Amino acid sequence: MIDDTNTPTIDTGLDFDINVDADVSNATPALEPTQDVPDINKEPEPQIEQEPEQKPQQPQEEPEVQDFRALVGRRLININNKTKGELGIILKKYPEVRNMIEAPLRREAAYRDIFPTVAEAKQIRERFPNGLQDVQALESDVHEIEETDNLTYNKDEDGNYSGHPQLINNIFNSDRQAAVALFKTLPKEWARLDRDSYNEVMGKIVGATLTGTGSWEQLIDLREHAANTKELNSIVPALDKILNRLTPFVEDRPPDANATALERERQSIARDREKTNQTIQQQFHQSFERDGLKQQREIVGQHRIMQKLATVKSITPQKRAEIIDKVCLKMQQYLKKSPSFMRGITNAYNSRNLDEALKVQRANWNEWLVTRMIRDVMKVETPQLVSNNKSTVQRRAGTTTVKTDTTDNGSKSPTSPYQVNGQWYHKDGRRMTTSEAMRHAMTMA
């Protein structure tokens, strides 16, 4: 007869053990032990004390996994109900099997809380083979790009681009050869893209060069000398033509009255346009916040968890609205860290496209992410709700005594729902969910 209790189990690395029953029908019979003849010429071997075999320690779960104990417990209760209680009997008899089932379920729930699908997790890992290290390197690159954009496009209080000198210094210090090549190419491209601004700036450079080197005074002296010398009078018209062309670069012409009035009118129109633009921007911003928040509340309010929460009579509409607002705020804070979401919503906001902004919002407020935010909020709110409801029930009806029946062997079994350490249970021992506990407490009021 084979004792199954000594049958070894094979560690397959799975979430369960595979027991291998030995087939002894065709087994080779063991040989009878023979008596060893001692060898008098052989030195005796030293006796080595064998250390007791240590059982491998079970790996400790990560702290993040512990948050899903209640979720996995509810899943096992549902499965136990489907098996008419047979699973619970087995798990109670074999605690190690229960842990072997619960641990992978908790880990799976933790991963599902972060990644909605395995395919998405695989794609992210393929793009970031080194995991967090690659993400941190990418964030560093994005930060450098943002700093460059701020120096390039941001204006100061006076409307000037005060960051441009710093931007030029950064480029020059980073790669001097590339910076010089850029500066040489810049004038040609500038003249092609905007001729008027190019002529304005380059004209001042020409004038500063003529006066700084003394060339302008030399030309004037040469013209005066040619005018006073009979033999050189013929070149005076040519010198006058040159001086007339260079005069606007060297001397500031007195403003024309018509030009001054035209410039004043242009500035007035620009101010009016700026005021109108500010008014339109304020109206769009109000619509953006109002319609955006309205859509967010609708998305959260129509979620299946919030719909179930609406059936709990002990939760007032005001409290439910407060929970919805907390979920919306948590979603907003979470999505601020998403570059793709912020890029899309920023482009829609800057272009004042409200429909596009709402579309971007709907695309990112998906069910998986909303579920995660609701669960995080309810993790904080549920203990308070249960505590408040318990206090209300105790004030209205006082402490409820659990009714029990005494059987022949003296054991006691509850005949109605009962409460232990603040947690409600059905009379058959099943733990109540939060909504079931609230409904039961309300019936006692």
C-alpha positions in Angstrom: 0.0 0.0 0.0 1.3 3.4 -1.0 1.1 6.3 1.4 0.0 9.3 -0.6 1.0 11.7 2.1 4.7 11.1 1.3 4.2 11.5 -2.5 6.3 14.5 -3.6 4.8 17.4 -5.6 6.5 18.8 -8.6 7.0 22.6 -8.7 6.0 23.6 -12.3 6.1 27.3 -11.7 2.4 27.5 -12.2 -0.2 28.8 -9.8 -1.0 25.3 -8.7 0.7 22.0 -8.0 0.5 18.9 -10.2 0.5 15.7 -8.1 2.2 12.8 -10.0 0.8 9.4 -9.0 3.5 6.7 -9.3 2.6 3.8 -11.6 4.0 0.8 -9.7 2.4 -1.9 -11.9 5.5 -2.1 -14.2 8.0 -0.8 -11.7 11.3 -2.7 -11.5 11.5 -4.4 -8.1 14.2 -3.1 -5.8 17.2 -5.4 -5.2 17.7 -6.9 -1.9 20.4 -5.1 0.0 23.7 -7.0 0.1 26.1 -7.1 3.0 29.1 -4.9 2.3 32.5 -6.4 3.0 34.7 -4.0 4.9 38.0 -3.0 3.2 40.7 -3.0 5.9 43.1 -1.0 3.6 40.6 1.8 3.0 40.7 4.7 5.4 37.3 5.5 6.9 35.5 8.4 5.3 34.7 11.3 7.6 31.1 11.6 8.6 29.4 14.8 7.3 26.5 16.1 9.2 23.7 17.0 6.9 21.9 20.3 7.5 18.2 20.1 7.8 16.5 21.0 4.5 15.0 24.5 4.6 11.7 25.2 2.9 11.9 27.9 0.4 10.4 31.2 1.6 7.3 32.4 -0.1 8.0 35.7 -2.0 6.5 38.7 -0.3 3.8 40.6 -2.2 4.4 44.1 -3.3 2.6 46.8 -1.3 0.6 47.9 -4.3 -0.9 44.4 -4.6 -2.3 44.4 -1.1 -4.9 47.0 -2.1 -6.7 44.4 -4.1 -7.4 41.9 -1.4 -11.0 43.0 -1.0 -11.6 42.9 -4.7 -10.2 39.4 -5.0 -12.1 38.3 -2.0 -15.4 39.4 -3.6 -14.5 37.5 -6.8 -13.9 34.4 -4.8 -17.2 34.8 -3.0 -19.0 35.0 -6.3 -17.2 31.9 -7.6 -18.0 30.1 -4.3 -21.7 31.0 -4.7 -21.7 29.5 -8.2 -20.2 26.3 -6.8 -22.9 26.2 -4.0 -20.2 26.7 -1.3 -18.0 23.7 -2.3 -15.1 26.0 -3.2 -15.2 27.7 0.2 -15.0 24.3 1.9 -11.9 23.3 -0.1 -10.2 26.7 0.4 -10.9 26.5 4.2 -9.5 23.0 4.4 -6.4 23.9 2.4 -5.2 27.5 3.2 -2.1 27.2 1.1 -4.2 26.5 -2.0 -6.3 29.6 -1.2 -3.1 31.7 -1.1 -1.9 30.1 -4.4 -5.2 31.2 -6.0 -5.6 34.6 -4.4 -2.0 35.8 -4.9 -2.1 35.6 -8.8 -5.5 37.1 -8.8 -4.3 40.1 -6.8 -1.3 40.5 -9.0 -3.5 40.3 -12.1 -5.9 42.9 -10.7 -3.0 45.2 -9.9 -1.7 45.0 -13.5 -5.2 45.5 -14.9 -5.5 48.6 -12.8 -2.4 50.0 -14.7 -2.8 48.5 -18.2 -6.3 47.8 -19.6 -5.0 45.2 -22.0 -1.9 43.0 -22.4 -1.5 44.2 -25.9 -1.1 47.8 -24.7 1.4 46.8 -22.0 3.4 44.9 -24.6 3.4 47.9 -27.0 4.6 50.2 -24.2 7.4 47.7 -23.2 8.5 47.5 -26.8 8.8 51.2 -27.1 10.6 51.5 -23.7 12.7 48.3 -23.4 14.4 49.6 -20.2 11.2 50.6 -18.6 11.3 53.6 -16.2 14.8 54.4 -17.3 13.7 55.0 -20.9 10.7 57.0 -19.7 12.9 59.3 -17.5 15.3 59.9 -20.4 12.3 60.8 -22.7 10.9 63.2 -20.0 14.3 64.9 -19.8 14.3 65.4 -23.6 10.8 66.7 -23.5 11.8 69.1 -20.7 14.7 70.5 -22.9 12.3 71.0 -25.8 9.8 72.8 -23.6 12.6 75.1 -22.3 13.6 75.9 -25.9 10.0 76.6 -26.9 9.6 78.9 -23.9 12.7 80.9 -24.9 11.5 81.0 -28.6 7.8 81.9 -28.3 7.1 83.5 -24.9 6.8 87.3 -24.6 7.6 89.3 -21.5 5.3 92.0 -20.0 6.5 94.6 -22.6 5.7 92.3 -25.5 9.4 91.5 -26.3 10.9 88.1 -26.8 13.5 88.5 -24.0 14.4 84.8 -24.2 16.0 85.0 -27.7 19.5 86.0 -26.5 19.6 83.0 -24.1 18.3 80.8 -26.9 21.2 82.0 -29.2 23.7 81.5 -26.5 22.5 78.0 -25.8 22.8 77.1 -29.5 26.3 78.6 -29.8 27.5 76.9 -26.6 26.0 73.5 -27.6 27.7 73.4 -31.1 29.7 76.4 -32.2 30.1 75.2 -35.8 26.4 74.5 -36.3 25.5 77.9 -34.8 27.8 79.8 -37.1 26.4 77.9 -40.1 22.9 78.8 -39.0 23.8 82.5 -38.6 25.2 82.6 -42.1 22.0 81.0 -43.6 19.7 83.2 -41.5 20.0 86.5 -43.6 19.3 84.8 -46.9 16.2 83.0 -45.6 15.1 86.1 -43.7 15.2 88.2 -46.9 13.2 85.5 -48.7 10.5 85.2 -46.0 10.0 88.8 -45.0 11.7 91.4 -47.1 10.4 94.5 -45.3 11.7 93.5 -41.9 14.9 92.4 -43.4 15.5 95.8 -45.1 14.6 97.6 -41.9 17.1 95.8 -39.8 19.9 95.6 -42.4 19.5 99.2 -43.3 20.2 100.2 -39.8 23.3 98.0 -39.9 24.5 99.7 -43.0 24.0 103.1 -41.5 25.8 102.1 -38.3 28.7 100.8 -40.4 29.0 104.0 -42.4 29.0 106.3 -39.4 31.1 104.0 -37.2 33.9 103.7 -39.8 33.8 107.4 -40.8 32.8 106.5 -44.4 29.8 108.8 -44.3 31.8 111.9 -43.4 34.4 111.0 -46.0 31.7 110.8 -48.7 30.4 114.2 -47.7 33.9 115.7 -47.7 34.5 114.2 -51.1 31.3 115.7 -52.5 32.2 119.2 -51.1 35.7 118.9 -52.6 34.4 117.9 -56.0 31.9 120.8 -56.0 34.7 123.3 -55.2 37.1 121.9 -57.8 36.3 122.8 -61.4 37.9 119.7 -62.9 35.8 117.4 -60.6 32.4 119.1 -61.0 31.3 116.3 -63.4 31.2 113.7 -60.6 29.1 115.7 -58.3 25.7 114.4 -59.6 27.0 110.8 -59.2 28.0 111.5 -55.6 24.7 113.2 -54.9 22.9 110.1 -56.1 24.9 107.9 -53.8 24.4 110.1 -50.8 20.6 110.3 -51.4 20.4 106.5 -51.4 22.5 106.2 -48.2 20.8 109.1 -46.3 17.8 107.1 -45.1 20.1 104.5 -43.5 22.2 107.2 -41.7 19.8 109.9 -40.8 16.3 109.6 -39.4 13.9 111.4 -41.6 11.4 113.7 -39.9 8.0 112.1 -39.6 5.4 113.0 -42.2 2.2 114.4 -40.8 0.0 112.1 -42.9 2.1 109.1 -41.9 1.9 110.1 -38.2 -1.9 110.3 -38.4 -2.1 107.0 -40.3 0.1 105.3 -37.6 -2.0 106.7 -34.8 -5.2 105.4 -36.5 -3.6 102.0 -37.0 -2.6 101.8 -33.3 -6.2 102.7 -32.3 -7.6 99.9 -34.5 -5.1 97.5 -33.1 -6.2 98.4 -29.5 -9.8 97.9 -30.3 -9.1 94.6 -32.0 -7.1 93.5 -28.9 -10.0 94.4 -26.6 -12.5 92.5 -28.8 -10.1 89.5 -28.9 -9.8 89.5 -25.1 -13.6 89.5 -24.8 -14.0 86.7 -27.2 -11.3 84.7 -25.4 -13.0 85.2 -22.1 -16.3 84.0 -23.5 -14.6 81.0 -25.0 -12.8 80.2 -21.8 -16.1 80.2 -19.8 -17.8 78.0 -22.4 -14.7 75.7 -22.4 -14.8 75.2 -18.6 -18.6 75.1 -18.4 -19.2 72.6 -21.2 -16.1 70.6 -20.4 -17.1 70.1 -16.7 -20.7 69.3 -17.8 -19.4 66.6 -20.1 -17.1 65.2 -17.4 -19.9 64.9 -14.9 -22.1 63.2 -17.4 -19.4 60.6 -18.3 -18.8 59.9 -14.6 -22.5 60.0 -13.6 -23.4 57.5 -16.3 -20.7 55.0 -15.3 -22.1 51.7 -14.1 -20.5 52.0 -10.6 -22.1 55.4 -10.1 -25.5 54.1 -11.4 -25.3 51.4 -8.7 -24.4 54.0 -6.1 -27.5 55.9 -7.0 -29.6 52.9 -5.8 -28.2 53.2 -2.3 -30.8 55.2 -0.4 -28.5 56.3 2.4 -26.4 58.3 -0.1 -28.0 61.6 -0.8 -27.9 63.2 -4.3 -25.6 65.9 -2.8 -23.1 63.4 -1.6 -23.2 61.6 -4.9 -22.6 64.9 -6.7 -19.6 65.5 -4.4 -18.2 62.1 -5.2 -18.6 62.8 -9.0 -16.8 66.1 -8.6 -13.9 64.4 -6.8 -13.6 61.8 -9.5 -13.6 64.6 -12.2 -10.9 66.5 -10.3 -8.8 63.3 -9.9 -9.1 62.7 -13.7 -8.1 66.2 -14.5 -5.0 65.9 -12.3 -4.1 62.5 -13.8 -4.5 63.6 -17.5 -2.3 66.7 -17.0 0.6 64.3 -17.0 -0.4 62.9 -20.4 1.6 64.6 -23.2 -0.8 63.4 -25.9 -3.9 64.7 -24.1 -2.3 68.0 -23.2 -1.2 68.5 -26.8 -4.6 67.8 -28.2 -6.5 69.9 -25.7 -4.0 72.8 -25.9 -4.3 73.0 -29.7 -8.1 73.0 -29.6 -8.0 75.7 -26.9 -5.6 77.9 -28.7 -7.7 77.6 -31.9 -10.9 78.2 -29.9 -12.4 75.0 -31.2 -14.8 74.0 -28.5 -16.2 70.9 -30.4 -12.6 69.6 -30.9 -11.8 70.2 -27.3 -14.8 68.2 -26.1 -14.0 65.5 -28.6 -10.4 65.2 -27.3 -11.9 65.0 -23.8 -14.3 62.2 -24.6 -11.6 60.2 -26.3 -9.4 60.3 -23.2 -12.1 59.8 -20.6 -12.5 56.2 -21.4 -14.3 53.6 -19.2 -11.2 51.9 -18.0 -9.6 55.1 -16.7 -12.8 56.4 -15.2 -13.3 53.1 -13.4 -9.8 53.4 -11.9 -10.5 56.9 -10.7 -13.9 56.0 -9.2 -12.3 53.1 -7.4 -9.6 55.3 -5.9 -12.1 57.8 -4.7 -14.5 55.2 -3.3 -11.6 53.6 -1.5 -11.5 56.8 0.6 -15.2 57.5 0.7 -16.6 54.1 1.5 -15.3 53.8 5.1 -16.7 57.2 5.9 -20.1 56.4 4.3 -20.3 53.1 6.2 -19.3 54.9 9.5 -21.9 57.7 9.0 -24.6 55.2 8.1 -23.7 53.1 11.2 -24.0 56.1 13.5 -27.3 57.1 12.0 -28.7 53.6 12.4 -27.5 53.4 16.0 -29.1 56.7 16.8 -32.4 55.7 15.3 -32.8 52.1 16.5 -30.0 51.5 19.0 -27.7 48.5 19.0 -29.1 45.4 17.3 -28.6 42.0 19.0 -27.9 39.0 16.8 -30.5 36.3 17.1 -29.0 32.8 17.4 -30.4 29.3 17.7 -28.9 26.7 20.1 -28.6 23.3 18.6 -28.3 19.9 20.5 -24.5 20.1 20.6 -24.6 23.5 22.1 -23.3 25.4 19.1 -24.9 28.7 18.1 -25.7 29.8 14.5 -27.1 33.2 13.5 -30.6 33.3 12.1 -30.3 36.9 10.7 -27.6 39.1 9.3 -25.0 40.0 11.9 -22.1 42.4 12.4 -18.6 41.7 13.5 -15.9 44.4 13.9 -18.0 46.8 11.9 -18.5 44.4 8.9 -21.9 43.0 8.1 -22.4 39.3 7.2 -25.4 37.3 5.9 -26.8 34.7 8.2 -25.0 32.0 6.2 -21.6 33.6 6.9 -21.2 35.4 3.5 -19.7 38.8 3.8 -22.0 41.6 2.6 -20.9 44.1 -0.1 -20.9 47.8 0.8 -24.2 48.3 -1.0 -25.8 45.3 0.7 -24.7 46.5 4.1 -26.1 49.9 3.5 -29.5 48.5 2.3 -29.7 46.2 5.3 -28.8 49.1 7.7 -31.5 51.2 6.2 -34.1 48.5 6.7 -33.3 48.5 10.4 -33.9 52.2 10.8 
